[in-house]
Amino acid sequence: MSEATQSAVYEAVSHVEDPEVPVTLVDLGVVREVSLDGGAVRVVLRPTRLACPARGEMERRVRAAVSSVDEDLAVDVEWEMAQWRGDDVTAPGQQVLLQIGYADPVAESDACPYCGSAEVRQDGRFGGAVCKQPYTCRSCGSTFDVLRGSISTGSGAHHVR
């Protein structure tokens, strides 16, 4: 058995991407804690949606990342059943989401990530995954997604129905 370190385990886990959104679980705010105690690793995750169907895949990826450091480590993945919020996303995660066409998860409104307009229309309850809601910008015509856990309530957005 190699001498795994807390930083090596965290580093490995920090590269794990969400299965449905190409952003790391750390940058999405899903990884809440990574701790190493002797030969046991504890990873606490908070899903973007409590009923997220990708939880099993996230857990598999986290376990594989820990095993890449030391396959003899015992891994305990715990799911925190608390409400994920858009402000759980790190600043680098926020930038990646904006670059790939998601609404800003930290903003006070669901503005278009391409032109910044608040003149947007929700196009359905679910997009390509249950955590995504599709929108169309009425100003520039672009389509984009909003992460469901990050949707502002009572925001100043000018939604056009």
C-alpha positions, -999 to 999 in steps of 0.1 A, spaced: 0 0 0 13 34 -9 12 63 15 -18 82 2 -21 118 13 -51 140 18 -39 163 -9 -34 135 -34 -69 121 -28 -85 155 -30 -65 162 -62 -78 130 -78 -114 137 -68 -111 173 -80 -108 161 -116 -141 141 -116 -166 156 -139 -204 155 -136 -218 129 -160 -243 153 -175 -226 187 -173 -189 190 -184 -178 206 -152 -160 190 -122 -180 180 -92 -158 203 -71 -166 233 -93 -203 225 -94 -203 225 -56 -213 188 -55 -182 177 -35 -187 190 0 -159 172 18 -130 149 12 -112 134 42 -86 107 47 -82 89 80 -56 61 78 -67 38 51 -103 52 48 -115 80 26 -148 98 33 -164 119 4 -195 139 10 -215 149 -21 -246 171 -25 -265 164 -57 -278 193 -78 -312 175 -75 -321 152 -47 -336 127 -72 -306 130 -96 -305 98 -117 -267 103 -122 -258 98 -85 -247 63 -91 -224 73 -119 -210 102 -98 -203 78 -70 -186 53 -94 -164 81 -108 -154 93 -73 -145 58 -62 -124 53 -93 -106 86 -87 -97 75 -51 -86 41 -63 -63 58 -88 -44 71 -58 -44 39 -39 -66 9 -47 -64 -3 -11 -82 27 3 -117 21 16 -140 47 2 -172 59 20 -194 81 -3 -221 99 16 -249 119 0 -259 151 18 -296 155 13 -296 193 14 -307 217 -13 -279 225 -38 -279 261 -48 -263 280 -77 -240 299 -53 -224 265 -44 -207 267 -78 -171 280 -77 -160 310 -97 -141 287 -122 -172 265 -125 -193 296 -131 -171 306 -159 -171 272 -175 -209 271 -173 -212 305 -190 -187 294 -217 -207 263 -226 -240 280 -227 -256 278 -193 -272 306 -175 -251 321 -147 -259 299 -116 -251 328 -92 -269 356 -110 -301 371 -97 -319 364 -130 -319 337 -156 -303 360 -183 -290 347 -216 -254 337 -212 -247 349 -248 -261 384 -249 -271 391 -213 -307 398 -221 -333 390 -194 -360 386 -222 -360 348 -221 -386 322 -224 -387 289 -206 -392 261 -232 -401 232 -209 -397 217 -175 -368 195 -184 -340 196 -209 -315 169 -218 -314 159 -181 -338 164 -151 -314 190 -137 -316 212 -168 -344 235 -180 -343 248 -216 -347 285 -223 -347 306 -255 -335 342 -255 -360 365 -272 -333 391 -280 -306 370 -298 -325 337 -304 -300 315 -286 -311 285 -267 -295 277 -233 -300 257 -202 -305 267 -166 -295 242 -139 -327 235 -120 -312 239 -85 -299 274 -95 -331 289 -108 -338 321 -89 -372 325 -73 -387 359 -74 -358 371 -96 -359 403 -117 -358 383 -149 -382 394 -176 -395 360 -187 -416 360 -219 -442 332 -219 
